[in-house]
Each structure stands twice: as structure tokens, then as C-alpha cells.
């Protein structure tokens, strides 16, 4: 009998797992406008960490759609690769407009989140670039120092010039030296920057969505701005539309070409609020609406309902002119009214 060690091993690359996960994400919502824009996979032995950025059709209940995506990606990728895929990270970065979306399948009963498994208020960044740069710098410095020490103690070579020069320079420059103070200040600033990066969430462009337990979803600010802009632009009489989405406030600035200003402002507010409520954000932002008439603004004329104000017809009076006598007809007295 062949032992497991003699059978060999099967290794699935990160690229293959990423493609399988992206395909599984499209399978989760067939023919509904779902697509993947970017994915990242890291395989560690028998475990795979999957992160996908997807585009979902709108309108749709995003928490339920993301939960379905997460469950299908985990099960399908694990089935095809044989790896343990736990809790894929799904990020909704865009919404595609669709008028034929069936949202009845997504509206399922979702259990309430536990006290320790709530959707975060901010979307945290993994800080890959700062961590990569810091790791590279530490690895280079530690590797150079370790190689020099090994060569000194094993090959009996003299210490490297950069190490002896650094020790000699430090021996003749104390804490009061200007160069030492500048270097210490630069190191302190770098340390403070690293602390800020570690404690701050980052990724301010993503707003978390109130989702089900063990589901993390977020939507990009530019996507919300585009949806609000399209909804407000469809209002009658509205011209230019500017939308700025912040973390806690959505500002809508529009110009009015024609129509009643008060009615237009109510319609714009209702349209923008419907879009914001449909996104189901974890923290609903405040809505600020401003409607300014254009230079060629033409207000609607007042519709007056009432009686006809034209002056009533009056009877005209006058004297009947003298008519010649006609045989067989009575004579009309002079001054008689007609």
C-alpha cells in the first residue's frame, strides 16, 4: 500500500483559486447584473483567504445579496479546490442599474446580529502597502546586520565599513548634537504615523451596509452619489445636479429651470431619501438639499378656478326711428323702447 507521503501533494495556486472564486460570485446571482471587478486570494496550506469586489444590480436588498454571495463563494470554492474557505470578504464597489431585477428571492428572514458580531461603523483597511514597506525595510536592515555578524564570527572577516563607521559616528555625537536631534525627530514622526495608521480605519470611500451576522458589506461613496444624481435628475424642472457624499452627510445642489420651487424641493428631497434608504447603510447620513432657480427660471402660472369675470352683457336702449307708414301695420308710438 502506498503511503500518503509517497502519493505526492496537490498545490492550487492563488491565481486559480481567485478565478474560481470570481466565477462562483457570478454564479450566485445569475442574469442579475452581478460581476467581479477585483479579487485577492491568499492560500495558507489547506486554508484560503478570499476577498472580492463585486458589482450588484440595483435596486436590491444588499445585505441579503451579499450574504448569498458569501455563502455560495465559500461553498463552491471549497468544493472545487478542496481548501477550507471561511468567511470570504465581499465588497460592493458599484451598483448597475437594472429594471428587471427580481428581489423576491433575496428577501429572506435574516436573524438579528449577536452583540459581539455587529456591522462595524467604518470599513477598515488592511494597510498592505505600509506594512509591505515597513517589512521590507526591517528585513533589509536585519539581514544586512545578521550577515555581517555571521561573516565576522564564522569566516573571521573584519566588520563591514558601514557598521564600524556607524559605531564610530555614534561614539562622537551625543544627544545634544543637531544631526542626532533631527534623526530622533524623524524617527518619532515615523512612529507616530505608524500608530495613526494602526488605529485609524482608513478606506474613507466605503460606507458599511447594515447586514446580517457574519456578513460584511460596504458600498462606495461614488456609487451612492451616482444613484442620487440619477434619481434627482429625473425630477421635472431640475437642471444641473451636484451630489457630494460624505461619511455623515449627503449634500444635493440643484438648479431649477421651471416649476414651483417649493414643490421641486420636496420632490428632490423625497427622491434622494428613497435612494439613501434603499442602500441600507449602517449609519444613515443626513440629507441636505438646495434648489436654486436659474437665470431663465419660468415659474408655473397660477391656475385660477372661479366664475367668469368678464362684465355681464347689458341691455341697450334706444328710440325706434321713425318708420314710414306701411298700409296694414299699426304705427309704433314715438319714444317706445325696443
C-alpha positions in Angstrom: 0.0 0.0 0.0 1.3 3.5 -1.0 1.7 5.8 2.0 0.3 9.3 1.8 3.9 10.7 1.7 4.6 8.7 -1.5 1.4 9.9 -3.3 2.7 13.4 -3.6 0.8 16.7 -3.0 -1.5 18.8 -5.0 -1.0 22.6 -4.8 -3.6 25.0 -6.0 -2.2 28.4 -6.9 -3.6 31.7 -5.6 -4.5 32.7 -9.2 -6.5 29.6 -9.8 -8.4 30.0 -6.5 -9.1 33.6 -7.4 -10.6 32.8 -10.7 -12.8 30.1 -9.2 -14.0 32.5 -6.5 -14.8 35.2 -9.1 -16.7 32.7 -11.2 -18.6 31.5 -8.1 -19.6 35.1 -7.3 -21.2 35.4 -10.7 -23.0 32.1 -10.3 -24.6 33.3 -7.0 -26.7 35.8 -8.8 -27.2 34.6 -12.4 -28.5 37.1 -15.0 -29.0 39.8 -12.4 -26.1 42.1 -13.3 -23.5 40.7 -10.9 -19.9 40.9 -11.9 -16.5 41.0 -10.2 -14.1 43.8 -10.7 -11.1 42.8 -8.5 -10.2 39.8 -6.3 -7.4 38.8 -4.0 -6.7 35.3 -2.6 -4.0 34.1 -0.3 -3.6 30.3 0.2 -2.0 29.1 3.5 -1.7 25.4 3.5 -5.2 24.0 3.5 -6.8 27.3 4.1 -7.6 30.1 1.7 -8.5 33.7 2.4 -10.7 35.2 -0.3 -11.6 38.9 -0.9 -13.8 40.0 -3.8 -15.0 43.4 -5.0 -18.3 42.9 -6.9 -20.9 44.9 -8.8 -24.5 44.2 -7.9 -27.6 45.2 -9.8 -29.9 47.9 -8.3 -32.4 48.0 -6.8 -31.7 45.1 -4.5 -31.6 44.3 -0.8 -27.8 44.5 -0.4 -27.3 42.7 2.9 -29.2 39.6 1.7 -27.5 39.7 -1.7 -24.0 39.9 -0.1 -24.9 37.1 2.4 -25.9 34.9 -0.5 -22.7 35.7 -2.4 -20.6 35.0 0.7 -22.2 31.6 1.3 -22.0 30.5 -2.3 -18.4 31.6 -2.8 -17.3 29.8 0.3 -19.1 26.5 -0.5 -18.4 26.5 -4.3 -14.7 27.4 -4.0 -14.1 24.9 -1.2 -15.8 22.2 -3.2 -13.7 22.8 -6.4 -10.4 23.4 -4.7 -10.6 21.2 -1.6 -9.5 24.1 0.5 -11.1 25.5 3.6 -12.6 28.9 2.7 -14.1 30.6 5.7 -15.9 33.9 5.6 -14.9 35.5 2.3 -14.7 39.3 2.3 -17.2 40.7 -0.1 -17.1 44.4 -1.0 -19.8 46.0 -3.1 -18.0 48.7 -5.0 -20.6 49.6 -7.7 -24.3 49.1 -8.5 -25.6 48.5 -12.0 -28.9 50.0 -13.0 -31.4 47.2 -13.9 -35.2 47.4 -14.3 -35.8 43.6 -14.4 -34.3 42.6 -11.1 -36.4 40.1 -9.1 -35.7 40.9 -5.4 -38.2 38.5 -4.0 -35.6 35.7 -3.8 -33.3 37.9 -1.7 -35.9 38.9 0.8 -35.5 36.2 3.4 -35.7 36.2 7.1 -32.4 37.3 8.4 -31.5 36.6 12.1 -30.6 39.5 14.2 -26.9 40.1 14.8 -25.4 39.0 18.1 -24.0 41.5 20.5 -20.4 40.7 19.5 -21.0 40.3 15.8 -22.3 43.7 14.7 -21.5 45.5 11.5 -18.7 48.0 12.1 -19.3 51.7 11.6 -16.2 52.1 9.4 -14.6 49.9 6.8 -11.0 49.0 8.0 -8.1 48.9 5.6 -5.6 46.1 5.7 -2.7 48.6 5.1 -0.9 46.3 2.7 1.4 48.9 1.2 2.6 50.5 4.5 3.1 47.0 6.0 5.0 45.8 2.9 7.3 48.8 3.0 7.9 48.5 6.8 8.5 44.8 6.5 10.9 45.3 3.6 12.9 47.9 5.4 13.2 45.9 8.6 14.1 42.7 6.6 16.9 44.6 4.7 18.4 46.1 7.9 18.1 42.9 9.9 19.5 40.8 7.0 22.5 43.1 6.5 23.3 43.1 10.2 22.9 39.3 10.5 25.1 38.5 7.5 27.8 40.8 8.7 27.8 39.2 12.2 27.9 35.7 10.7 30.9 36.6 8.5 32.7 38.2 11.4 32.3 35.2 13.7 32.5 32.3 11.2 34.8 33.5 8.5 36.8 35.7 10.8 36.5 38.7 8.4 36.6 42.3 9.7 33.4 44.1 10.4 31.8 45.9 7.5 32.8 49.5 7.0 29.2 50.8 7.3 28.8 49.1 10.7 32.1 50.3 12.1 31.5 53.8 10.6 28.1 54.0 12.3 29.5 52.9 15.7 32.4 55.4 15.4 30.0 58.2 14.4 27.6 57.5 17.3 30.6 57.5 19.7 31.4 61.1 18.9 27.9 62.5 18.6 25.8 62.9 21.7 22.1 63.6 22.3 22.7 67.4 22.1 24.0 67.2 18.5 21.8 68.7 15.8 22.0 65.8 13.5 21.1 63.4 16.3 18.1 65.5 17.3 16.9 65.7 13.6 17.2 61.9 13.2 15.4 61.3 16.5 12.6 63.7 15.4 12.2 61.9 12.1 12.0 58.5 13.8 9.4 59.9 16.3 7.3 61.2 13.4 7.5 57.9 11.6 6.5 56.1 14.8 3.5 58.4 15.3 2.5 57.9 11.7 2.6 54.1 12.1 0.4 54.4 15.3 -2.1 56.5 13.4 -2.3 54.0 10.6 -2.7 51.2 13.0 -5.6 52.9 15.0 -7.4 54.6 12.1 -9.8 52.6 10.0 -8.9 54.1 6.6 -10.8 53.5 3.3 -13.0 56.5 3.8 -14.5 56.0 0.4 -16.5 52.9 1.6 -19.7 53.1 3.7 -20.6 49.9 5.6 -24.1 48.4 5.0 -26.3 47.1 7.8 -26.0 43.4 7.0 -26.7 40.0 8.6 -24.5 38.3 11.2 -21.0 37.3 9.8 -21.6 39.3 6.7 -19.6 42.4 6.0 -20.6 44.6 3.0 -19.8 48.2 2.0 -20.8 50.5 -0.9 -18.6 53.2 -2.5 -19.5 56.8 -2.0 -19.3 57.5 -5.7 -21.9 54.8 -6.3 -24.3 56.5 -3.9 -23.6 59.8 -5.5 -24.4 58.5 -9.0 -27.6 56.9 -7.8 -28.8 60.1 -6.1 -27.8 62.1 -9.1 -29.8 59.9 -11.5 -32.9 59.9 -9.2 -32.8 63.7 -8.7 -32.1 64.4 -12.4 -35.4 62.6 -13.3 -37.4 65.2 -11.4 -39.4 67.6 -13.6 -37.9 71.0 -13.9 -34.5 70.1 -12.5 -31.4 71.1 -14.5 -27.9 70.7 -13.2 -27.4 68.3 -10.2 -24.3 68.1 -8.0 -24.1 65.5 -5.3 -21.4 65.2 -2.6 -21.5 62.2 -0.3 -19.6 62.4 2.9 -19.3 60.0 5.8 -22.3 61.5 7.7 -23.9 63.9 5.2 -25.2 63.8 1.6 -25.3 67.3 0.0 -27.5 67.8 -3.1 -27.2 71.0 -5.0 -29.6 71.5 -8.0 -30.8 74.2 -10.3 -34.4 74.8 -11.2 -35.3 75.6 -14.8 -39.1 75.8 -14.4 -41.8 74.9 -12.0 -42.6 75.8 -8.4 -39.6 76.0 -6.2 -41.1 74.6 -3.0 -42.7 71.6 -4.8 -39.5 70.8 -6.7 -37.5 70.9 -3.4 -39.9 68.4 -1.8 -39.7 66.1 -4.8 -35.9 66.2 -4.9 -35.7 65.5 -1.2 -38.1 62.5 -1.5 -36.1 61.1 -4.5 -32.8 61.4 -2.8 -34.1 60.0 0.5 -35.5 56.9 -1.3 -32.1 56.1 -2.7 -30.3 56.6 0.6 -32.9 54.4 2.4 -32.6 51.7 -0.3 -28.8 51.4 0.3 -29.5 50.4 3.9 -26.3 51.9 5.3 -25.1 51.1 8.8 -25.3 54.8 9.7 -27.8 56.7 7.7 -26.3 60.1 6.6 -28.1 63.4 6.9 -29.6 64.8 3.7 -29.0 68.4 2.7 -30.9 69.7 -0.3 -30.6 73.1 -2.0 -32.7 74.2 -5.1 -31.7 77.4 -6.8 -33.6 78.9 -9.7 -31.7 79.5 -12.9 -31.5 82.9 -14.6 -34.1 81.8 -17.1 -36.4 80.3 -14.4 -40.0 80.2 -15.5 -42.4 79.6 -12.6 -45.7 77.8 -13.4 -48.7 80.2 -13.9 -51.3 80.2 -11.2 -54.4 78.2 -12.0 -57.4 80.2 -11.1 -60.7 78.4 -10.6 -63.8 80.7 -10.4 -66.6 82.3 -12.2 -66.2 84.2 -15.4 -65.0 87.7 -14.5 -66.0 89.3 -17.9 -68.6 92.1 -17.5 -72.2 91.0 -17.9 -74.0 91.9 -21.1 -76.1 95.0 -20.6 -79.3 95.8 -22.4 -79.0 98.6 -24.9 -81.9 101.0 -25.1 -82.7 103.5 -27.7 -85.6 105.1 -29.6 -87.1 103.5 -32.5 -86.6 105.7 -35.5 -89.5 107.0 -37.4 -90.6 104.5 -39.9 -92.7 105.2 -42.9 -96.3 104.3 -42.6 -97.0 100.9 -44.1 -100.5 100.0 -45.1 -102.0 97.3 -42.9 -99.4 97.6 -40.0 -100.1 99.5 -36.7 -98.0 102.6 -36.1 -95.3 102.4 -33.3 -95.6 105.3 -30.9 -92.6 107.7 -30.9 -90.2 107.1 -28.0 -91.2 103.4 -27.4 -88.5 101.0 -26.1 -87.4 98.1 -28.3 
